[in-house]
Amino acid sequence: MNKTTKIVVASLILALAATGYAQAGNTSVGGPDDMYRGLRAIGAGLALGLGALGTGVAQARIGSSLVGAVAEDPSKAGSLLLYFLIPETLVIFGFLALFILN
């Protein structure tokens, strides 16, 4: 990532974080817990989105290695498939965080 890309990503993250604070300041309607509803939604979205992104990167690298290993020895396909499915737990943890935060 070059410097411009990093600046754009940081600006986008800060702009999204600022939308969580753009709520009405009236805490008498729903209590103080409603004041942070936007930030919890952003956190839940980031947990699921970044978990899925990490899973995609991991499975891309593991999948290409898996195809090469199975091409050499097809009898190991079942045991190697387990290694392809392990990163999927990141998405499951992202869903767990999504439901805990909401």
Wavefront OBJ file of the C-alpha trace (Angstrom):
o trace
v 0.000 0.000 0.000
v 1.344 3.355 -0.938
v 0.958 6.500 1.111
v -2.082 7.791 -0.793
v -3.997 4.551 -0.289
v -3.275 4.594 3.433
v -4.523 8.171 3.708
v -7.730 7.349 1.825
v -8.410 4.289 3.990
v -7.746 6.231 7.210
v -10.044 9.059 6.049
v -12.800 6.601 5.227
v -12.532 4.909 8.611
v -12.588 8.226 10.438
v -15.554 9.429 8.397
v -17.486 6.272 9.220
v -16.591 6.561 12.894
v -17.834 10.152 12.925
v -21.269 9.033 11.719
v -21.670 7.113 14.950
v -21.462 10.372 16.867
v -23.946 12.162 14.607
v -26.923 11.113 16.713
v -29.294 13.223 18.715
v -27.961 13.943 22.183
v -31.296 13.283 23.885
v -30.583 10.446 26.293
v -33.940 10.647 28.066
v -35.747 8.772 25.275
v -33.975 5.449 25.360
v -31.364 5.870 28.038
v -27.610 6.162 27.727
v -27.374 2.801 25.961
v -29.033 4.203 22.828
v -26.332 6.840 22.542
v -23.777 4.281 21.305
v -26.024 2.294 18.964
v -24.299 3.664 15.843
v -20.823 2.829 17.101
v -21.940 -0.694 18.016
v -23.322 -1.134 14.492
v -20.049 0.054 12.962
v -18.096 -2.293 15.246
v -20.324 -5.230 14.361
v -19.969 -4.502 10.651
v -16.200 -4.227 10.922
v -16.009 -7.481 12.910
v -17.930 -9.399 10.284
v -16.406 -7.654 7.263
v -12.784 -7.917 8.352
v -13.304 -11.514 9.459
v -14.686 -12.390 6.036
v -11.869 -10.503 4.305
v -9.252 -12.372 6.340
v -10.946 -15.663 5.565
v -10.913 -14.900 1.857
v -7.196 -14.099 1.881
v -6.362 -17.224 3.885
v -8.499 -19.533 1.781
v -7.050 -18.164 -1.443
v -3.544 -19.089 -0.377
v -4.520 -22.398 1.190
v -6.714 -23.342 -1.767
v -3.972 -22.966 -4.324
v -1.652 -25.096 -2.209
v -4.415 -27.651 -1.685
v -4.970 -28.075 -5.416
v -1.255 -28.648 -5.970
v -1.015 -31.205 -3.152
v -4.107 -33.106 -4.306
v -2.751 -33.167 -7.879
v 0.337 -34.965 -6.579
v -1.478 -37.373 -4.214
v -5.290 -37.604 -4.548
v -5.598 -39.894 -1.511
v -4.885 -36.969 0.836
v -7.779 -34.823 -0.409
v -10.034 -35.494 2.591
v -7.464 -34.626 5.241
v -6.237 -31.567 3.348
v -9.781 -30.264 2.956
v -9.877 -29.784 6.731
v -7.059 -27.250 6.486
v -9.054 -25.368 3.870
v -12.062 -25.116 6.190
v -10.230 -23.965 9.358
v -10.122 -20.242 8.407
v -13.926 -20.310 8.121
v -13.989 -20.017 11.926
v -13.020 -16.342 11.516
v -16.373 -15.658 9.881
v -18.149 -17.604 12.621
v -16.433 -15.434 15.243
v -17.442 -12.350 13.236
v -21.080 -13.497 13.326
v -20.745 -14.099 17.054
v -19.450 -10.556 17.579
v -22.247 -9.255 15.354
v -24.916 -10.812 17.544
v -23.209 -9.863 20.807
v -22.874 -6.212 19.805
v -26.471 -5.911 18.569
l 1 2 3 4 5 6 7 8 9 10 11 12 13 14 15 16 17 18 19 20 21 22 23 24 25 26 27 28 29 30 31 32 33 34 35 36 37 38 39 40 41 42 43 44 45 46 47 48 49 50 51 52 53 54 55 56 57 58 59 60 61 62 63 64 65 66 67 68 69 70 71 72 73 74 75 76 77 78 79 80 81 82 83 84 85 86 87 88 89 90 91 92 93 94 95 96 97 98 99 100 101 102
